[in-house]
Amino acid sequence: MLINILLLIVGLFLLIRGANAFVDGATALAHRFNIPEIIIGLTVVAMGTSAPEAAVSITSVLHGANGVAIGNALGSNIVNILLVLGVSALITPLRFQKETIRYEIPFVIFITIMLMWFGVQYGAITRFAAGILLLFFCVFLGYLVFADKKEFFQTEEGQFMSSGKIILFLVLGLIALVWGSDLTVKSATNLATLLHVPNRIIGLTLVAFGTSLPELVTCVAAARKKRTGLIVGNIIGSNIFNILFVLGVASMVQQMHFEYAFVIDAAISVMITIMLWLFAIHAQNLSKRAGVLFLLCYAGYLMYLI
């Protein structure tokens, strides 16, 4: 068991480092070819920030561990709202943008309910359902371009690298992503077997927390710098990406069985997103008290899983 825990830690470390290297290399490459900042954010960086979730989910499908794949995506969304926003709100109150309140949070609620409906209706995320998810993802990208939402996925200014360094970052980042996702999935499924725990639980807890670490670190750093206007938008964007792109691509690779228990997890995701929306409508920000409430809700969710 200890070996599997160590392999899980190594796998998550490789995922995070690989995602960072790949994003840095790809962003530098885009800058070299004078690709507009907004396009870089919507494609390279947006996909790179959720690369751990995407890599784990796709690898899980290929290994037949559908529970890890779906649990990872839903669990990451729950972690993002309750844990990441909760911790960030403890550091400093988080403000909401008008577009986030009017369009983006309701959109997360809508697509999560749609995912739930697919699970109840078909008992799986079929390739047809995957096509619908990816279609909505394209609509979302179009909305971001139209709304000029540069703040959703921030890129670092002045990333200039030599051609050799760019290639090195891209290649090593991709290798780390693939290797890390393979180690993470294998060690997680081995732990599930040894502990007699369903893959769903492992995906919703250990794997979801691990793949959400980049969002946690980024948002905490942003909160400490008082860049609070970016945090909520980044988390909501990440949650949209997890459902539409991560599960869409993974299900396009292979149809995924949707356990009934995932309907409950999806419903919980909907309820906490509605809770976030109500705070946004009522107070226009997420206070420290709200942060404590979100963390208590996350602790309660973990107790429910146990």
Summary of the structure (lengths in Angstrom):
residues: 306
radius of gyration: 18.3
end to end distance: 18.9
largest distance: 52.1
contacts: 1147
relative contact order: 0.23
helix: 83%
strand: 3%
